[in-house]
């Protein structure tokens, strides 16, 4: 159902909608926060994996 959601024209429409909703100044801030969140999540996951291995 959502297999081709992030391909071709669908991706362009999604990006355009995000730009319209949040504006061009908020998108970089949002992406930066998202990147930091993903980095912290990966760090926590590796910490949990290390604890399990011990």
N, C-alpha and C positions, 0 to 999 in steps of 0.2 A: 504494500500500500504506500509506504513512504520511502521505498527503495531508491527512487530517482529524484527525491526532493532536493538534494544538494548537487544537482547536475544541470549544466547548461542554463537555459532561461530562468529556471526556478531559482537558482542561486542569485542571479542578477536581480530578480524581483525581491527576494528576501533582503539583499544588501540595500536596495533602494528604499524599501520600507523602513529598515533600521535607521538609515540616514534621515528620512523624513520625520520619523518619530522622535529621535533623540538629538538630531542636529549634528553638524560636523565637528563641533567642539567636544561633545560628550562621548562620542564613539571611541576616540583614542584613550580617554580616561577609563572607560568601561573595559576596553580590551586589556589595558594594563592591569586593572584590578582582577580581571578574569585570569590573566597569565600568572599573577602572583598567587591567586587561589589554587590554580592547578599545580603550581610548583610546591606549595605547602601541602597539598593533598598527596602528591607523589612522595614528598619527604616523610610524611606521616606513615604512608603505606610501607615504605622501605624500613622505617623504624619498627613497625609491627612485624614485618617479615623477619627482621634481625632478632627480635624477641622470641618469635616462634622457633627459629633455628637453634637458639640457645636452649 
